[in-house]
Amino acid sequence: MSFDLSHCAILSCDVFQEELFNYLESPQELGAMALLEMGLHDQPDVLRQEVQKTIDRLEAMPNIETILLLYGVCGNGLIGIQAKRCQLVIPRAHDCISILLGSPDKHQAVLKENPGTYFYSPGWVRGRRVPGPDRDAHLLEFYSEKYPDDEEMVEDLIEADHETYEHHNCAAYVDLTENAGAESYCKDCAASLGWQYRRLQGDASLLKDFLSGNWDDARFLVAGPGQPIEALVEGSSTGIQG
C-alpha cells in the first residue's frame, strides 16, 4: 500500500528543491509544500521563528495531519519548535549533506578522511553561497545593503568570511539528481581556490524513506502534537557546514 501524501505537508529548506521534485513520486497528491530560504540557517533564532510560523500556517489547513520537516540540526535552529495538532517528522541528521549522503555516519566518515572537505550540492550551487568565484560578489551586495555607509565594515566582513574556509582544501560534490551544470560549477570553484575536486556518491535512501513513511526511530524523530523538537543527533550542538 502506497503512502498517503494527501494528509502530509512538506516544510523544507529550499536547498532540497531539486531533490524533492526528483524523488516525490506523486507531488500532485501532496497536501501542501513550503520551501524556506536556505540563508535562514545562518541565523538559527530567525530560522526557528520562520519554521514555527510556517508550521502554524500549515496546521490551519484541516486536511494536514503530518508535517515532514526536511531539515537537519542546522545550528539547533529547530530545537523547541512544535505542532499543536499535527505530528512532526524530521531526519536525525547534522545538516543537508548528511541527508544527501544517506546518514550522519557517512558524512562523518568523509570528514574524518579529510577534515578540509567543503561540501557542494545543486542547492548550494544554485544559491551561489559556496566558496568560489561568485561568493565575494554575493557577500559584497549583501553587506553593502546592510551597511551602506561603512565600506570598511563591508571589507572586514568579507575578509572574515575568507578566514572561515581557510582550512578547507577539497570541494566535494554530492548530488542525487545528476545535475551536470552544478557539478561543472563545483569543479570551477575548486580550480579557482586551488582545491582538490572530489565527486561523492550520494545515497537517496534516507530521503526516499522520509517521503514514503518509513520512519524508524534510529533515523527519524517523530514528535506528536504538543511535543517540542529536542536533540536530533546524539552529541550534536551545531550543524557541520554553514
Salt bridges, closest charged atoms under 4 A:
ASP4 OD2 - HIS7 NE2 3.81
GLU18 OE2 - ARG126 NE 2.73
ASP42 OD1 - HIS41 NE2 3.58
ASP42 OD2 - ARG129 NH2 2.71
ASP45 OD1 - ARG48 NH1 2.77
GLU50 OE2 - LYS53 NZ 3.15
ASP56 OD1 - LYS84 NZ 3.67
GLU65 OE2 - HIS7 ND1 3.89
ASP95 OD1 - HIS107 ND1 3.60
GLU113 OE1 - ARG198 NH2 3.51
ASP134 OD2 - ARG128 NE 3.07
ASP136 OD1 - HIS162 NE2 2.91
GLU159 OE1 - HIS162 ND1 3.82
ASP161 OD1 - ARG135 NH2 2.65
GLU178 OE2 - ARG199 NH2 3.58
GLU183 OE1 - ARG199 NH1 2.84
ASP203 OD2 - LYS106 NZ 2.37
ASP209 OD2 - ARG219 NH2 2.73
ASP216 OD1 - ARG219 NH2 2.69
ASP217 OD1 - ARG92 NH2 3.25
